[in-house]
Amino acid sequence: MTAQFKPAKRWPVAILGATGAVGQTFVRLLANHPWFEIAEVAASERSEGKPYAEAAKWLEGTMPEAIGRMTVLPTDPARVSAPIVFSALDSSVAGTAELAFAKAGKLVLSNAKNFRMEPDVPLVIPEVNASHLQLIDKQRRERGWTGAIVTNANCAATVAALALAPLEQEFGIDKLFMMTMQAVSGAGYPGVPSLDILGNVIPYIADEEPKFEKEMFKLLGRYENDSIVLPSMKVSAQCNRVPVEHGHTIAIAASFHTRVTPAMAIDAIRAWKGDPSSRSLPSSPPQAISLTDDPSRPQPRRDVNAGNGMTVTVGRVREDTILDIRMVAMGHNTIRGAAGGSVLNAELLAATGRLGSA
Ligand code: NAP
């Protein structure tokens, strides 16, 4: 099927964890989606039974009225009828809940860390590794279910993997050093206490560095015979929380299996279009990567909404004094790094015939 694909009618979908920061981003992105229709919203016992407008402390823009009137359901596959489920669940509950939904035959598009590194679970960024979706067949075969779990990556890993995919695919990364400046919305709502983060930098995000490092291998890996062949590289990441609302910025230095100059890196990034199946989906940005030669960019304030939050901006590509090159990448953590990434994954599944008919 091609990118011109149009379903005969929209698929009904449910949002789990619909009241949180990522859940609300799902609501905003899916409220007028051409292929999907929000049929149900679910969250914890704290929210269950309340109108969504009362349960969710709405963070940005105007809440879609029709969703505000919906009653929040429990996170229980027996109470949710939609066959496609977007999960923005807290990781403390996502493990059990997402498993239960997949066992009940639902297709779960998860933002949580719990299943990302399972060998039969795709960890997907459509432009980077669309072929990994084939792991669904192995998952269904081995787990004996008709449902599926498809994950998207940690928000920092998503930004870094998009920025680095052209270079990995063209030259092969040897060593990778990354230092993040991560927005507060990455910690959910209410997230980091204001007195901890205002006018401050916190050089620690619990569990973030190992997740970021491990996921980079899987994201940049190659699908082969029902598994992912990991790239042979060394990765080191340091993660920091900074007082920025949205947008994770990552300073990157890399060396490659062959000598790469900044001009070669710039040419590779400019020429890269990503997997053809990822183009022209409803949420595909005009460019997955926008390369800037302004030495003061990318900046979250100015660039975070590029491509409706789906474009990663890359700048300051230059020679490194230790490795080959260095550069800065920045992308929207709750859109490209979370809900928007899941929606794009669902669109790719639909356009490639993996959702069946609505
Ligand atoms: P959040 O604002 O804290 O929202 C968490 C959601 O989970 C809320 O809807 C909450 O419902 C629900 N929940 C909590 N405990 C529950 C339970 N026992 N049963 C059912 N629902 C429960 O967190 P977030 O930032 O949106 O993150 C959601 C997920 O996405 C997490 O796994 C996170 O790691 C991942 N993620 C976040 C980002 C980001 O940039 N924020 C990026 C990538 C991935 P109530 O409102 O009813 O409590």
Residues whose N, C-alpha, C, O or C-beta is under 5 A from the ligand:
A	BS01	NAP	G17 A18 T19 G20 A21 V22 G23 A43 S44 R46 S47 T75 A88 L89 D90 S91 V93 N111 A112 K113 A153 N154 C155 S185 G186 A187 G188 Y189 N333 T334 G337 A338
